[in-house]
Amino acid sequence: MVRTISSIRSSDKLWNACADFTATIFYDVLKKMYESIPKSNLFRRTLAENWFMNMTLYEYSRQVARQELSSLTNMIYEALAKKAYDKKST
């Protein structure tokens, strides 16, 4: 049975861990960018709004890590897979 690359990626735990790592890094970038936007005191921000915005930013970063930043995720994956393979062969 022939599987597509995307199905192999979604079932590979190491690739998913690399994607989550990339997403976490990109989330920090997005969060710092969002925090740099000047806020008005006209409306108070509640904890729920802050929580929702953080969850939204994290979901955006997860999608970006799996699609647009997949080349970075693949680089991390290949480096870790190579290290893991080299350790097993020695």
C-alpha positions as CSV (number, residue, x, y, z in Angstrom):
1,M,0.0,0.0,0.0
2,V,1.4,3.4,-1.0
3,R,1.1,6.1,1.6
4,T,1.4,9.8,0.9
5,I,4.1,12.0,2.6
6,S,1.4,13.8,4.6
7,S,0.0,10.5,6.0
8,I,3.5,9.4,7.0
9,R,4.1,12.8,8.7
10,S,0.9,12.7,10.7
11,S,1.7,9.2,12.0
12,D,5.3,9.9,12.8
13,K,5.7,10.8,16.5
14,L,9.1,12.4,16.0
15,W,7.9,14.6,13.1
16,N,4.9,15.7,15.2
17,A,7.2,16.5,18.1
18,C,9.4,18.6,15.8
19,A,6.4,20.4,14.5
20,D,5.2,21.1,18.0
21,F,8.7,22.4,18.8
22,T,8.7,24.7,15.8
23,A,5.2,25.9,16.7
24,T,6.3,26.8,20.2
25,I,9.2,28.9,18.9
26,F,6.9,30.6,16.4
27,Y,4.3,31.1,19.1
28,D,6.8,33.1,21.1
29,V,7.5,35.3,18.1
30,L,3.8,35.8,17.4
31,K,3.1,36.6,21.1
32,K,5.9,39.2,21.3
33,M,4.6,40.8,18.1
34,Y,1.1,40.9,19.5
35,E,2.2,42.4,22.8
36,S,4.1,45.1,20.9
37,I,0.8,46.5,19.5
38,P,-0.3,49.5,21.5
39,K,-3.5,48.8,23.4
40,S,-6.2,51.4,24.3
41,N,-7.6,51.8,27.8
42,L,-11.0,52.5,26.4
43,F,-12.1,48.8,26.9
44,R,-10.7,46.6,29.6
45,R,-9.3,43.3,28.6
46,T,-10.5,40.3,30.6
47,L,-8.6,37.2,31.5
48,A,-10.8,35.2,29.1
49,E,-9.9,37.5,26.2
50,N,-6.2,37.1,26.9
51,W,-6.6,33.4,27.2
52,F,-8.5,33.2,24.0
53,M,-5.9,35.3,22.2
54,N,-3.1,33.2,23.4
55,M,-4.9,30.0,22.3
56,T,-5.6,31.5,18.9
57,L,-1.9,32.5,18.5
58,Y,-0.8,29.1,19.4
59,E,-3.2,27.4,17.0
60,Y,-2.0,29.8,14.2
61,S,1.6,28.8,15.1
62,R,0.7,25.1,15.0
63,Q,-0.8,25.5,11.5
64,V,2.2,27.5,10.3
65,A,4.7,24.9,11.6
66,R,2.9,22.1,9.7
67,Q,2.4,24.0,6.5
68,E,4.4,27.1,5.7
69,L,7.3,26.3,8.0
70,S,7.4,22.6,7.2
71,S,10.9,23.0,5.7
72,L,12.2,24.2,9.1
73,T,10.3,21.3,10.8
74,N,11.8,18.9,8.2
75,M,15.3,20.2,8.9
76,I,14.8,19.6,12.7
77,Y,13.3,16.2,12.0
78,E,16.2,15.1,9.8
79,A,18.8,16.2,12.3
80,L,17.1,14.4,15.1
81,A,16.4,11.3,13.1
82,K,20.0,11.2,11.9
83,K,21.3,11.5,15.5
84,A,18.8,8.8,16.7
85,Y,19.8,6.5,13.8
86,D,23.6,7.0,14.4
87,K,23.2,6.2,18.1
88,K,21.3,3.0,17.4
89,S,23.9,1.8,14.8
90,T,26.9,2.2,17.2
